[in-house]
Amino acid sequence: MRNNLLERIAIVPSICHGKPHIRGTRIMVEQVLDLLSDGAGPNEIISEDFPDLTSEDIRACIAFANQFLANDEIHLYEAQRVEAA
């Protein structure tokens, strides 16, 4: 099932500056994830922001992010505090 969802995501250098996007659109995965992280629900995203999307497209964005995180090593760091002179 996840592979079917991931087929909805495309990365084409000449579209969206090579960023992952929903196949057949110029809607970037990042845009959908930003809306989700801001608290928008799938129905809200579809009705208010991107009426051409489907709920499967939104699930594909989540699946893509999940696969990316599962296959990448992430290093977190604590920013050093800079003292004012």
C-alpha positions in Angstrom: 0.0 0.0 0.0 2.8 2.5 0.9 4.5 1.9 -2.4 1.3 2.8 -4.2 1.2 6.0 -2.2 4.8 6.8 -3.0 4.1 6.6 -6.7 2.1 9.8 -6.3 5.2 11.7 -5.4 7.6 12.9 -8.1 11.0 14.6 -8.1 11.8 16.3 -11.4 14.6 18.8 -11.6 12.6 21.2 -13.9 9.5 21.2 -11.6 9.3 22.9 -8.2 13.1 23.4 -8.3 13.6 19.6 -8.0 11.7 19.4 -4.7 9.3 16.5 -4.1 5.8 17.3 -5.3 2.5 15.6 -6.0 2.8 14.0 -9.5 0.9 16.0 -12.1 0.9 19.1 -10.0 3.2 21.8 -8.8 2.1 21.3 -5.2 5.2 20.4 -3.1 5.2 17.8 -0.4 6.7 20.5 1.9 3.6 22.7 1.4 1.2 19.9 2.4 3.4 19.0 5.5 3.5 22.6 6.6 -0.2 22.9 6.5 -0.6 19.6 8.4 1.9 20.7 11.1 0.0 24.0 11.4 -3.0 22.0 12.4 -5.0 21.9 9.2 -6.8 18.6 8.5 -6.8 16.8 5.2 -10.4 18.0 4.3 -9.4 21.6 5.2 -6.3 21.4 3.0 -8.3 20.1 0.1 -11.3 22.5 0.4 -9.3 25.7 1.3 -5.8 25.4 -0.1 -5.5 22.7 -2.8 -8.9 21.6 -4.2 -7.1 19.4 -6.8 -5.6 17.2 -4.1 -7.1 14.0 -2.8 -6.8 12.5 0.6 -4.5 9.8 -0.9 -2.2 12.6 -2.1 -2.0 13.9 1.5 -1.3 10.4 2.8 1.4 10.1 0.1 3.1 13.2 1.5 3.2 11.7 5.0 4.4 8.4 3.6 7.2 10.1 1.7 8.3 12.1 4.8 8.2 8.9 6.8 10.3 7.0 4.3 12.8 9.9 4.1 13.2 9.9 7.9 13.5 6.1 8.1 16.3 6.2 5.5 18.3 9.2 6.6 20.5 9.9 9.6 19.5 13.0 11.5 21.8 14.9 13.7 20.3 17.3 16.2 22.3 19.9 17.9 21.8 22.5 20.5 22.7 26.0 19.2 25.4 27.6 21.3 24.3 30.7 23.1 26.2 33.8 21.9 27.0 36.3 24.6 26.5 39.9 23.7 29.7 41.9 24.0 
